[in-house]
Amino acid sequence: MKRLTLITIALLFGISTYSQSKETIVLNNTDTVEVEIGEAERIVDKYTDKITNGFNGLFEKVAPYAEQGFRFVVKLKIAEGVAYLFVVLFSFFFWSNFVKYYKIAKEDTFADWPAGKYGGLAVILLVFSIITTIATPFCLYHGLTLVIAPEWFAIKEIIELVK
C-alpha cells in the first residue's frame, strides 16, 4: 500500500517537470497574484478527492479482514503462551514420576538401584526433570506474559511484519 501511494505521488510530481503554466490566484477577493503551477499540481488538485475516496473505500473493505487477522494473531499468542506453560507441567510430571520410580528402584536393592527394573527409567526421568527445571523460569515468564497480554505481543508481531 505504501509503495502504491509513493508510485502515484512520484508519477503525479513527475508530470510537473513536463509542463509548467501560469495561473492566477485571488487573494482576499481583491488582490490577484500570477503563479506558475504545473500540470501535475492541477491534476493533483482535480483528482485528490477521488484518490482519497478510493483509498478510503479500499480501507473500509479491508478493515473487517484486518480485525479478523488481529483476532487470529491474538489466539496464536495465547496458544504460544499455553505451550510455554506446558514445560512447567512437564517439569512437575517428570519430578513426581522420578520420585515414584526412584523409591521403587531403591527398594529392590539400594546398592544396585540404577541397574534394577526401574532404575534406568528413574535416571532418564531425573535428566528430563533437571532440563525442564532449568527451562521452567524462562518458560513460566514468557507463558504468563503471553497469556495475560496477548494483544500486546500480537501488535508487536504485526509491526515486525510491516518492517
N, C-alpha and C positions, 0 to 999 in steps of 0.2 A: 504494500500500500504506500509506503514511504517512497519507494522507487517510482511508482506511477505518478505520484504527486510531483516529485522532483523532475521527472522527464517532462511532464506537462508544463511546469513552470519554465524549464530550460527552453522548451520549444517556443513558448509564448514570448520569452525575452529574446530569443534568438531572432525572431522575426523583427524585433525593434531595430536591429542593426541593418536590416534590409531597406527599410524606408522610413524617412522622417518627414513630418509636415508640421505646419503651424496651426494652432488652434487658439481661438480667443476665449479667455476665461473672464467671467464677470465677477467683480469683487464688490460687495456692499451695494449692489444694484445701481451703482453709478460709475465706478472705475472699471476699466477693461484692461487686460494685460494679454499680450500675444506671447504664447509659449509654444515651444517645439514639443510636440507629442508624437511618439512613434506609432506605427501601425499596431504593434504588439500591445501597447497600452490601450489603444482603442478596443482591440479585441478582448483584452482582459476586462475592461470596463463593461463591455457589452455582454460578455458571457460569464462573468463572475457569479452571478446569481444562479445561472443554470448549472455551472460546475459545482457550486456549493450544494444546491438541491440534489444533484446527482450523488454526491458523496454522502449527504445526509440520508438519502434513500437507501444507499448501499449499507450504511452503518445500521439503519433500522432493521434491515433484513438479516444482517449478520449477528445482531445483538442476542437473539434467543440462543443461537448456536454457541456464542461465546459464554453465556451464562451456563448452558448445559456442559460445556467443556470445563468450566471452572469447577462446577459441582463434581464432575468426574475426577478432576485432579485432586480435589479435597478428599474424596473417597479413597483414592490411591494413597494419599499421605496417611490417612487413618490406617489403612491396611499395612503400610510400611511400619507404622508405629507398633501395631499389634505383632508384626513379625519380629521386631526388636524385642518385644516383651516376652516372646516365646523362649528366647535364650535364658531369661530369668527362670521361667518354668522348667526348662530342661535342666538347669543347674540344680533346682530343688529335687527334681526327679532322679538325677544321677547321684546326688549325695544321699538321698534316702535309700535308694537301691544299693549303693555301695555299703552303707552301714548294715543293711539287712544281710547281704551276701558275705560281708566280712565276718559277721557274727556266726553265720552258718559254717563258713570255711574254717574259722578259728576253732569251732567246737570239734571238728573232725580230728585234726592233730595240730596243735598250736605251732610246733616247730616246723611243720611242713605245709602250712596253710596255702601258700601260692600254688603248690603242686596238687592240691586237693581238688575235689569235684567242682567247687565253686570259686576256687582261688583265682583262676585266670580271669573269670568274669569280674571278680572284685577288683582286680588290678586294672582292667580295662575301664570299669566304672570310675575308679579313682582318677585315671588320666583324664577322662571326659569331664569329671567333676571339677578338676583343677582348671582345665581350659575354660569351661563355662563360667567358673567363679571369677577368673581374670577378666573375662569379657562382660560380666554382669554389670559393673558400674557404668560402663560406656553405653551398653545396650539399654539399661534402665533409664538413663538420662535421655537418650535420643528417642526411645519409645514413648516415654511420658510426654516429652515436648511435642512429638508428632501427634499423639492422641489428644492432648489438651488444646493445641493451637494449630490444627491442620491448615486453616485458611492462610496463616502467615507463610507457611512453607510452600503452599500452592502458589501464592503470589510470587515468592522468590523464584520458584521454578519457572513460572511463566515469564518473568523478567529475564531470566537466564536464556530462555528460548528466543527472546526477541533480540538479544545482543548479538 
